[in-house]
Amino acid sequence: SPPVPDVVDDPAWLIATSGLVASPSLGVGWDYSIECPDMNRKMNVDGCDGSKPFSCTPWDFMVYPNDAANGPNTGAYNVPYDCVGNEDYVGDSSDVGIYKADGADNYFVFHTCDGAGVQTDCIGNTYFVEQLGPLNDPGDKQGFNGNEAPGNGKGNSCNLEDTDLHPYGTEQIGCNFQHPGTNMNYDWYWCGWMSTSGWADQNFEWWDTIVKGDELSVDNLGKDIPGVQQALGGEPDATLTLYPWVCNKDNSGNRNLEPFTGDSTHNCFCDNNAGDQLGGTVPPPNLKFFALRSDGQGQVWMTRVCEYSKGDKVMCNAADDGNENWGQSIELDSFGDQAW
């Protein structure tokens, strides 16, 4: 490691000692870059300065797509993306949309291209969606986003020494979560991605195992599933896939985890991994799929069309008509930018 400079906030020293990669090709506006050797990718990132707290998630940095507004990205992986088609949920593509159902103990945050959502494989920084559970008392429970020390034994903590492919929290499936941007602490946390043209994870091998007939086909956004249009009050215009946020110990040696979690063997992620093995055909053990419709004026309707819990299918096709969750309408209202 280089010697500690007189001024400890010197960017060159911070980059050199953090596992981050300085790059002369960062272009305009980028603070540093991070490499993901397991995927042979590199991404340019901006540190969080407090100006966009809800966009600073799930890490303490943001990864913008590669577009003219953010400068060139020679040699870096920042998804070239046309940030259109999500205005009804988010508004400006660099903003967030925050929604909550009346009386619910959780809320949703929709992102488009505001820098949120990237995972430890350098993928996931567009159309990210979060479902944040009840707010914890900061003095009682400790968050788990990998940047924090292990939990203090209270609340829904995860074991960072757990090497299981699909770890669980002690009380909930998803770990509790300390939001890097707002510093708020949540009892549980689910995350994933939305799409306005299909389903976010439709290209995974396990997708065909879930799809039964035509219900979750790529091109109809779930509109042909019995009960969906009735629950939404019209045809869906988007879909949402959500998975629990989990943390585990990764001894593979082929991931660059320290820039994310602060430890070279600790990994945290939205668990969309196949149930049997990485790249396998068994669906993730825990998932929630929704069809969505927005009126473009601050109101969103959603209905659950598929759910797995700890490997068991709760519901996932039209044959599940008798399930009490089938065809349920969840009405979300925009509630500004103040969580709770």
VENURWO-V749933 format. One record per helix or strand of 3 or more residues. SS is the DSSP state (2 for helix, 1 for strand). FROM is the first residue (numbers start at 0). LEN is the number of residues. Records with the same first field share a line. If there is no record, write none. Layout:
SS: FROM-LEN + FROM-LEN
//
This chain:
2: 10-8 + 52-3 + 67-3 + 86-4 + 206-4 + 227-5 + 257-4 + 317-3
1: 31-5 + 40-7 + 95-6 + 106-5 + 127-5 + 188-7 + 237-12 + 265-5 + 286-8 + 298-11 + 311-4 + 329-5
//
